[in-house]
Amino acid sequence: MKESDLYPPVKAFLEAKGFEVKGEIGPADVMGVRGEDMVVVELKTRFSLALFHQGIARLAVCDCVYVAVARGSGRPWLKAVKENVKLARRLGLGLLSVQVETGTVEVHCDPGPYAPRMAARKKRAMLSEFERREGDPNPGGLAGARVTAYRQEATLCAEFLGLAGQARGAEVAKSTGVARATTIMRDNHYGWFEKVEKGVYRLSDAGRGVI
């Protein structure tokens, strides 16, 4: 497939909206004019950083810029669209996908100013993790498993039970400073703890292996 294969469907799509459309005007792959309105579309067969670079460059001459890619299929395609819609919106670009075989053009987002909305819950979670994390055990850019505050707190509980044998959650919390010790041992996310009786816990075989 070539980029030029996307042109006929995109041209027809814009013409249906009342634009007069021409290809390869200056640096633009596609340009449409409707009265005083102007639209530019940059074409690529797949998502790429170069596509977004071109889209950003066209914003210097036109407020309404779309980037267009050939439509794929399956979960990888849906994931790619979701992530690239986020990027396009942040850049003020529109995003189109083109089904070349049928000539179908789908609008995933329209151009417009980016109005960020703070994800308050995620921000609180990050601040909480930062405050609770002891030291700095994970180098930035680390691949694989990470030491979280939750794991650090679970480890403290396990170390205490390793010495005490078994204990009530309130005792573990008081001795370790882990306020949610009972919840951690009850949820048993890592499989380190066993319930002896109501409110009382000890280490499992897996837990004894980590202390």
C-alpha positions in Angstrom: 0.0 0.0 0.0 1.2 3.5 -0.8 0.3 6.8 0.8 -1.4 7.9 -2.5 -3.9 5.0 -2.0 -5.4 7.0 0.9 -5.9 10.1 -1.2 -9.1 9.2 -3.2 -11.1 8.2 -0.1 -9.9 11.3 1.9 -10.7 13.6 -1.1 -14.2 12.1 -1.4 -14.7 12.5 2.3 -13.8 16.2 2.2 -15.7 16.9 -1.0 -18.8 15.4 0.7 -18.4 18.2 3.3 -18.3 20.9 0.6 -14.5 21.3 0.2 -12.8 21.7 -3.1 -9.8 19.4 -2.7 -6.4 19.2 -4.3 -3.3 17.0 -3.6 0.3 18.0 -3.0 -0.2 21.8 -2.5 3.1 23.1 -1.1 4.2 20.7 1.7 0.7 19.4 2.3 -0.4 16.0 1.1 -4.1 17.1 0.9 -5.6 20.6 1.0 -9.3 21.5 0.9 -10.9 25.0 0.7 -14.5 25.8 1.4 -15.2 29.6 1.3 -12.9 31.0 3.9 -12.4 27.6 5.5 -9.2 25.6 4.9 -8.3 22.0 5.9 -5.0 20.1 5.5 -4.5 16.3 5.8 -1.2 14.5 6.1 -1.2 10.9 4.9 0.7 7.9 6.1 0.1 4.2 5.7 0.7 3.7 9.5 1.2 5.6 12.7 4.6 7.2 13.0 6.4 10.1 14.7 7.0 11.6 11.3 3.3 11.8 10.7 2.7 13.9 13.8 5.8 16.0 13.1 4.2 16.8 9.7 0.9 17.6 11.3 2.5 20.0 13.8 4.3 21.7 10.9 1.1 22.3 9.0 -0.5 24.0 12.0 1.8 27.0 11.1 -0.4 27.6 8.0 -3.8 26.1 9.0 -5.8 25.7 12.2 -7.6 22.6 10.9 -5.1 19.8 10.4 -5.8 16.1 10.3 -3.4 13.2 10.2 -4.7 10.1 8.3 -3.6 6.5 8.4 -4.7 3.3 6.7 -7.1 1.4 9.0 -5.9 -1.8 10.6 -7.8 -4.5 12.5 -7.7 -6.4 15.7 -6.8 -5.4 19.3 -3.3 -4.0 18.4 -5.0 -1.6 16.0 -7.6 -0.5 18.5 -4.9 0.1 21.1 -2.9 2.1 18.7 -5.9 4.2 17.8 -6.7 4.9 21.5 -3.1 6.0 22.3 -2.7 8.1 19.1 -6.0 9.8 19.6 -4.7 11.0 23.0 -1.5 12.3 21.3 -3.5 14.0 18.4 -5.7 15.8 20.9 -2.8 17.0 22.9 -1.2 18.4 19.7 -4.5 20.0 18.5 -4.7 17.7 15.5 -7.5 15.6 14.1 -7.2 11.9 13.3 -8.7 9.9 10.5 -8.4 6.3 9.5 -9.0 5.1 5.9 -10.3 1.7 4.8 -8.8 1.8 1.3 -10.7 -1.2 0.0 -14.2 0.3 0.8 -13.2 4.0 0.6 -14.5 4.5 4.2 -13.0 7.3 6.3 -13.6 7.4 10.0 -13.1 10.4 12.2 -11.5 9.5 15.5 -11.1 13.1 16.7 -11.4 16.6 15.2 -8.7 19.3 15.4 -9.1 21.8 18.3 -7.3 23.4 21.2 -6.2 20.9 23.8 -8.0 21.4 27.1 -6.3 19.1 29.6 -8.4 17.6 32.4 -6.5 16.7 35.6 -7.0 13.1 36.7 -7.3 13.9 40.4 -7.6 10.3 41.6 -4.4 9.2 39.7 -2.6 12.3 41.0 -3.5 11.5 44.6 -2.4 7.9 44.1 1.0 9.0 42.8 1.5 11.4 45.6 0.5 8.8 48.1 2.9 6.3 46.6 5.7 8.9 46.6 5.2 9.8 50.3 4.9 6.1 51.5 7.8 4.8 49.5 10.9 4.3 51.7 14.1 5.5 49.9 14.5 5.3 46.2 14.8 1.6 45.3 13.9 1.8 41.6 16.1 3.5 39.1 14.1 5.5 36.6 13.5 3.6 33.3 13.6 0.2 35.1 12.1 -2.7 33.2 10.4 -5.5 35.0 9.2 -5.7 38.6 9.4 -2.6 40.8 9.6 -2.2 44.6 6.4 -0.4 45.6 5.4 1.1 48.9 2.8 -1.7 49.3 5.6 -4.3 48.9 7.8 -2.5 51.4 5.0 -2.4 53.9 4.1 -6.1 53.3 7.8 -6.9 53.8 7.8 -5.1 57.2 4.8 -7.1 58.3 6.5 -10.4 57.1 9.7 -9.5 58.9 7.8 -8.8 62.2 5.9 -12.1 61.9 9.2 -13.9 61.2 10.3 -12.8 64.7 6.9 -13.0 66.5 5.7 -16.3 64.9 2.1 -15.0 64.9 0.4 -11.8 65.9 -2.8 -9.7 65.7 -3.0 -7.2 63.0 -3.2 -4.3 65.5 0.1 -5.5 67.1 1.8 -5.7 63.7 0.6 -2.2 62.8 1.8 -0.7 66.1 5.2 -2.4 66.0 6.0 -1.8 62.3 4.3 1.6 61.8 2.3 0.1 58.9 -1.2 1.4 59.5 -2.9 -0.9 57.1 -1.1 -4.1 58.3 -4.3 -6.0 58.9 -5.6 -5.2 55.5 -2.3 -6.2 53.8 -2.2 -9.5 55.6 -5.9 -10.2 55.0 -5.7 -9.4 51.3 -2.5 -11.5 51.1 -1.6 -10.2 47.6 1.8 -11.9 47.6 0.7 -15.1 49.3 3.0 -14.4 52.3 0.5 -14.7 55.1 -1.9 -17.2 56.6 -4.9 -16.5 58.9 -4.6 -18.4 62.2 -7.9 -17.1 63.6 -9.9 -13.9 63.4 -7.4 -11.0 63.3 -4.3 -13.2 63.9 -1.8 -14.0 61.2 1.4 -15.9 60.6 3.8 -16.4 57.7 3.1 -18.9 54.9 5.9 -21.0 53.4 6.1 -18.4 50.7 6.4 -15.6 53.3 9.2 -17.4 55.1 11.1 -17.5 51.9 11.3 -13.7 51.5 12.7 -12.8 55.0 
